[in-house]
Each structure stands twice: as C-alpha cells, then as structure tokens.
Amino acid sequence: MNGWCNSVLRIDLSNETIREERPGRQLLETTIGGLGLATHYFYEETHGTVDPLSPKNPVVLATGPLTGTGMASTGRACMVTTSPLTGFFLQSHSGGQLGPEIKYAGHDAIIIEGAARRPVYIFIDDDHCSIESADAVWGKGVKTATRMLEAATDPEARVLTIGPAGENLVPLATVQNDVYRSFGRGGPGAVLGCKNLKAVVVRGTKGVEVADPDAVLAHLAEARDLTHEKLQEFTNFGTTPAARKTNNGGVLPTKNFTSGRFDHIDDISGETLHEHFWKGRRACFACPIGCTQYHATGGIRSEGPEYETLFSLGSNILNDDLETLIAANELCNDMGIDTISSGVTLAWAMEASERGVIDDEVPWGDGDTILSLLRTMATREGLGETLSGGARHAAKTLGGESFAMHVKGMELPGYDPRGTQGMALSYSTSSRGACHLRAPIYVDEVFAKRQPAYTLKDKAGPVVELENTLAIADSLIVCRFSFRGIHTQSMDAFPSLIEMATGHAPTLEDLTQAAERLWTQQHLFNIAQGWTSGDDTVPDRFFSEDLDGVRLDRNDFIQTLHDYYALRGWDENGIPSEGTLTRLGLR
Ligand code: SF4
C-alpha cells in the first residue's frame, strides 16, 4: 500500500503476546494516520475512566502516511496515552529518526498494552518482534541505556527509552528517542515505567512505497529552496532567537510569570548561546532545515537547550548563567524529565520559599539549587519528591495554589498570555493542558504581528482553525517548524502531499472532518475522566495581576470560550451536541 503500511503491531506485556493487525485502507484514509490513527485506537480501547498508572492505560505510537517517504521534515512520530500529570488525554510528538524506522520495519502504529512483571524492552527488527529482559539497563540514564541497547541489538537501531525519572513514575517523566529527542510533556515516561517497559528498539530496512516518486523528489527540491529563502534563521539558530523576540514583545515568562521581560536577557539569549557555546547542528530525518543545535561546556556536549528551556530553566527562575542552563538541560535529558514542567515547578518552589509558604531555602537563580532539585525530582527524594508531581501537586500538598502556573495540571510554556491573549484560549482548550503547540497563535500575535496581541476578541475562529490544521499536520506527520515556511501554514497544501504519498487526495472537507473528529474524541475521553468546563481556564494570576499594565478580562475570556465551544459544536458547558456526534460518526 502506498504511503501507509496497513499494519498495526499490538503488544500485550501482561500476556507477552504480539499480534499484527490490518487497519485497512478505509480507516487509514479516514483518520489520515499519525495523531488521527493513534487517537482512533486509543479512543476505541478506553472505556470509562482510566488510571494513567495502570496496565489498562494503552500507549499508541504512530506514524503518518508521509513518515519515511523522504518528503521534507517527516521524521516525526506521535505517542498517545493517558497523562499521569493531568489525568487527561495526552498526545506527544518527537522528531529524530524513530518514525521512519517504525515505517521501514513495516508498521503504521504500535499499540502497547498491559504491564510486564519484570523490566523489559521491546525489540522490533523488520518482521521480528520480541520482548527482552531489560535488567541490564534498568536504572541507567538515557545516554548509557541507548548505547547499551544499540550494542545488544543493532548499532543501526533506533532506541526510544525512559530514564530513571520514568522508572520512578515521576509524572513529569519524558520518553526520549535518539537520546535528545523527547516525547516531553505530560509524563509519558511514567506510563512506560509503570509497564516495566524501559525501551522500544526498532530496526527497519524495508522502505516505504510512494504513489508518485517524481513528485516527492520535486517537493523535496522545492522545500530546500524555500528553506534557504525563508527559514535560514531556524537553520542557523534553531528556536533560541525566540528568547529575545518574546522579551522584546514583553511575553517572556520571568520570575514565575510575574514579568514579561528579563533584565539579564543578554546573558541567556540565543545569540549569546550561539556565540559562546555552539558546536554544530544536525537534522531530523529528511529535513532540509536542520534546526537542532549542539552546545558544549565543561565536559558536556549536548543537543539544546531550545527556547522553551531558555525560558523555563532561565528567565522564569531568574537563572542568567548559560553554563548552568546547559548542564540542567543535559541532566533533564539524561534523567528523562521535562524541562518546561520541571522549570515552572522550580519557579513555584522559589516563589513559595520567598513568600514563606515552604520552609526550604530555594533561592531564585541559584545554580547548585537548580541542579540539585532537578536531580532529586527525578529520584523523588526530599523536597524533590513533592516537586516531582508538578506545580499543581506541590501547591495542593504544601500551599500556594494561587501561583502554581498550570492548566489542567500541565505547567505553562513560554508565552505569557496577557501579552498574547489568543494563547489564553489556546492553553485553556488544549486537551493535554497548557500547550503552545496545539494552536500557536503567538506566532501571529507577537512575532509576525498579523493579529492584535492584547485582545481576546475574535480569537475563537483562528484558534479553532489552527487546532484543526495542526491536527492534520500531526497526522501526516510533518514538523510544524517546516510547516511555517514550506507548507504554507494552511490546510490547502495537504491534499496534494497526501496524494503524492498515497495516491489518494482527500478533500479539504475530509481533512477538516478528520481534525474535528479527533478533537472531539480527545474531548469525550477527557469528559469521561471527569473534565468540566471549569478546567478550561488559565491561572488566576493572569486575571488579577498586570503585565505592562494589562491583565486578562474574565468576561471576555468566558465569552471567547463560549464562542469556541459553539464553533466546535459543543454546548455552553462544553458538551458535544447530538448533532455534532452524529456528524462526526461518534454516536
Ligand atoms: S525543523 Fe528541526 S525539529 Fe523540525 S524536522 Fe527539521 S530538524 Fe527536526
């Protein structure tokens, strides 16, 4: 089958059974693949409430019809499960080389169910799949575990693994692949840890058939030209120039979101990082952009830090020391812990200490404290044990809920929604909690200035449109950085891309329907998990404290949220109507 493999591998760790299923062309065309396919299987397999840390919580790892085809920036894979951090639906995406390797082994998706009795890893080698003992790598950091698993299987294999944080069931734990690429947010590492699953190792050699190889080659050549023309800054610096841009726009979260500008921005800017620590760059599979930057200091040579880490472990905790930032980034990657959530949780601890809410000394910006607390969050020791549950958990346990900066339990990323107000709606409506990737309207509001930043008025429509468009990008799967420059930032480019790979060109209506369906499936799952419309909000700090003289207006926010629900076909309490469910085939 062109584009897709028509294969889903189902692995039950409890029974140690492995089965291959054929999803069939109709399901693949309807869901597209990637996020759409993973959401479909997850939604079909979960009924009633799901405890994130139970064997009943499935993990779906999916690729899309463009994955591994050689089309531009299509090396990503998608993971769907229930989040231990939020208790709600979790989707996470990671780059590198893993997605194509899964396709080359012959699979569109892998569903992992149950839990092993002892530490194991899954080894997929083309048609072979086995469950192997992970005793030798349990307890190892991501770098060591990856090296050992490559040596034990195939040096060309791609390794997806958890670090000690995942083994310790830390709700902020990541799943890493290719060492530095992360399924980062919402704690998927703890889900694997709970399954006693240290790693998935994949080696594939079969390639992927595409419907129109000449068109694929022409597309790649055009993508190279467009990269040169429009995305050179991304190639040269990655995401790090955003630190100065958000600071200039007054939305760089600083001191636990009490300011939008950092006095020491020159010390942690992307330009300074590049000038003093840059060592090289690399690209994910088939990506002409190659935005990943290597930096080194002392004995550390590491991918990143990216913009989100510069804010979370930099300005937001008043850390102006790039050497500490690089060391903290490396530590988080090796222990397998999310840099955004851990940084925002540290900011909560620093404010709690300053206000006397906790007795512990947690000084702002202190390098030794930062590194020590990150380590103990991963190992769950001392104050780190409480912080390892994230800012919401720490505040519920110790007090200080008014300055725990999260949505649905997930800590906020690096765009203060008082200065990019569309993000207030985007954070609120994201099914996984505060997320900058579902509808990154800050690009239009702060960087490109195509939309007014300081108002919520008329933002429901653009947010829904972005959510739908990017849901399809995540189903194909194409990297959203390339999407900005190469793929025209709209749904219009997608039918021809899908046709090049699969031979089937969906209509724009088909794609919009697929996006609406997967959003509603995710939402229905969250409703079953106990969601109410009160969960669709942002921290009170944004309504009650000014940023450059501006705060969010609560009435405007509620009105915009209702506009959003109406556009999705949900009632004013956020419950999908019968008509919507029927239209989307979800009755
Ligand atoms: S733009 Fe960067 S993150 Fe995206 S696929 Fe290319 S190298 Fe990977």
Residues whose N, C-alpha, C, O or C-beta is under 5 A from the ligand:
A	BS01	SF4	S73 G95 R282 A283 C284 C287 I289 G290 C291 T292 C479 F481 S482
